[in-house]
Amino acid sequence: MSMQYEQEILAAPMDQNHYSPLTTTMPSLADLLTIESSASIFYSYAREVELSKAFVDLNGQYTLLVPTNKAVMALARKPHQGPAKPDTGIIIAQEEFDRQSKEYVEQWVSAHIIPSSVTLPSSETYDTMLDGVSITFKDLGGKEEPAWRRVVINDTVHIITAKEASNGVLYMIDGTVKID
């Protein structure tokens, strides 16, 4: 069942006497994240960083690899906790901890965003918005439809569902993109 969405964006008038709103029949990535309850943890992290502005940018095209809440909860260390650090006995100030935490959340979210719209199946490698982290899609073959059901990410993560948006595509995944 396909749902039709209509979104009206206010646009600057071309001249003083003419108003012409931009409209689209598809939701934006931000709209999809807002209504997808199983993506609420990822979206909560994403809203903390500047990158989330891309989710409403109708001029850009992005691919979001969105871990389900269950996948985020299964992580030994949550994104806001940052990577495990060796116990050196050094205590850092709360401000420094907060800065490091925000920086790690931004890196984690960035690793789940490809700055182009990826149509599956694809057996290519794509760079994410985090320098040094790329995503490899592997088509396992077969005749399963839709085609994205046959694809794994980085050899282990499966796509649960796919949703098209006016500014890209959202793939719900059963794992996370590793960054460390």
C-alpha positions in Angstrom: 0.0 0.0 0.0 1.5 3.3 -1.0 0.8 6.4 0.9 0.8 9.8 -0.8 2.2 12.7 1.1 2.1 16.3 0.2 4.4 18.8 1.7 4.3 22.5 1.1 7.5 24.5 1.5 7.4 28.3 1.5 9.5 29.7 -1.2 10.6 33.3 -1.8 8.4 34.9 -4.4 9.9 35.3 -7.9 8.7 38.9 -7.9 6.7 41.1 -5.6 3.3 40.1 -7.1 3.7 36.4 -7.6 3.9 33.7 -4.9 4.8 30.1 -5.9 5.2 27.5 -3.2 7.4 24.4 -3.8 5.5 21.2 -3.4 6.4 17.5 -3.4 4.3 14.4 -3.2 6.9 12.5 -1.1 8.0 13.0 2.5 11.5 14.2 3.3 14.0 12.0 5.1 13.2 14.0 8.3 9.5 13.3 7.8 10.2 9.5 7.5 12.4 9.6 10.6 9.7 11.4 12.5 7.0 8.8 11.8 9.3 5.7 12.0 9.1 4.7 15.7 11.7 2.0 15.4 14.2 4.7 14.3 13.6 7.0 17.3 17.0 6.5 19.0 19.0 7.1 15.8 16.9 10.2 15.1 17.4 11.5 18.6 21.2 11.3 18.2 21.0 12.8 14.7 19.0 15.8 15.9 21.9 16.7 18.3 24.2 17.4 15.4 24.3 19.8 12.4 24.1 16.9 9.9 20.4 16.5 10.6 19.8 19.7 8.5 20.5 17.5 5.5 17.4 15.4 6.3 15.1 18.3 5.3 17.3 19.6 2.5 15.2 19.1 -0.6 18.1 20.1 -2.9 20.3 17.3 -1.7 20.2 13.5 -2.1 21.2 11.2 0.7 21.1 7.6 1.7 20.5 7.0 5.4 21.4 3.7 6.9 19.3 3.8 10.1 19.8 1.3 12.8 16.7 0.1 14.5 16.3 0.9 18.2 17.0 -2.7 18.9 20.3 -2.5 17.1 21.4 0.6 19.0 20.4 -1.0 22.3 22.5 -4.0 21.5 25.7 -1.9 21.3 28.0 -2.5 24.3 28.7 1.3 24.4 26.1 3.7 23.2 27.1 6.6 20.9 26.8 9.2 23.6 29.3 7.2 25.7 32.0 7.4 23.1 34.5 4.6 22.4 36.0 2.6 25.3 39.1 4.3 26.6 41.9 2.7 28.5 41.8 3.3 32.2 44.7 5.7 32.8 43.4 7.1 36.0 43.1 10.5 34.5 39.8 12.2 35.3 38.5 14.7 32.7 36.2 17.6 33.4 32.5 17.3 32.6 32.8 19.9 29.9 35.5 17.9 28.1 33.5 14.7 28.5 30.5 16.5 26.9 32.6 17.8 24.0 34.1 14.4 23.3 30.6 12.8 23.6 29.1 15.2 21.1 32.0 14.7 18.7 31.6 10.9 18.9 27.8 11.1 18.3 28.5 13.3 15.2 31.0 10.7 13.9 28.6 7.9 14.6 25.7 9.6 12.8 28.0 10.6 9.9 29.0 7.0 9.3 25.3 6.2 8.7 24.9 8.8 5.9 26.0 8.4 2.3 25.9 11.8 0.5 24.1 10.4 -2.6 21.0 8.4 -3.2 21.9 4.7 -3.5 19.5 2.4 -5.5 19.8 -1.2 -4.7 20.9 -3.8 -5.7 24.3 -2.4 -6.0 27.7 -4.1 -5.5 29.6 -0.8 -5.2 31.4 0.8 -2.3 30.3 4.2 -1.1 32.0 6.8 1.1 30.0 8.0 4.1 30.0 11.5 5.5 32.7 10.3 8.0 36.1 10.5 6.5 37.7 7.0 6.2 34.4 5.1 6.6 32.8 3.5 3.5 29.9 1.1 3.0 30.0 -1.9 0.8 26.8 -3.3 -0.5 26.8 -6.9 -1.6 24.0 -8.5 -3.6 23.6 -12.0 -2.4 21.8 -13.0 -5.6 18.5 -14.8 -6.0 15.1 -13.6 -7.1 13.8 -12.2 -3.8 11.9 -9.0 -4.4 12.2 -6.2 -3.6 15.8 -6.2 -4.7 17.1 -4.5 -1.5 16.1 -7.7 0.5 19.0 -9.5 -1.2 21.6 -7.0 -0.1 23.9 -7.0 2.9 25.9 -4.1 4.2 29.6 -4.6 5.0 29.0 -8.4 4.9 26.9 -8.6 8.1 24.2 -6.0 8.3 20.8 -6.7 6.7 18.3 -4.2 5.4 14.9 -4.6 7.1 13.0 -2.0 5.1 13.5 0.7 2.5 11.6 4.0 2.1 12.0 6.6 -0.6 11.9 10.3 0.2 11.9 13.4 -1.8 15.6 13.9 -0.9 16.9 10.4 -0.9 16.3 6.9 0.5 16.1 5.5 4.0 17.2 1.9 4.7 16.4 0.5 8.1 19.1 -1.9 9.2 19.5 -4.6 11.8 23.0 -3.5 12.9 25.2 -0.4 12.9 28.1 0.9 10.9 31.3 0.3 12.8 33.6 3.4 13.2 36.3 2.2 15.5 
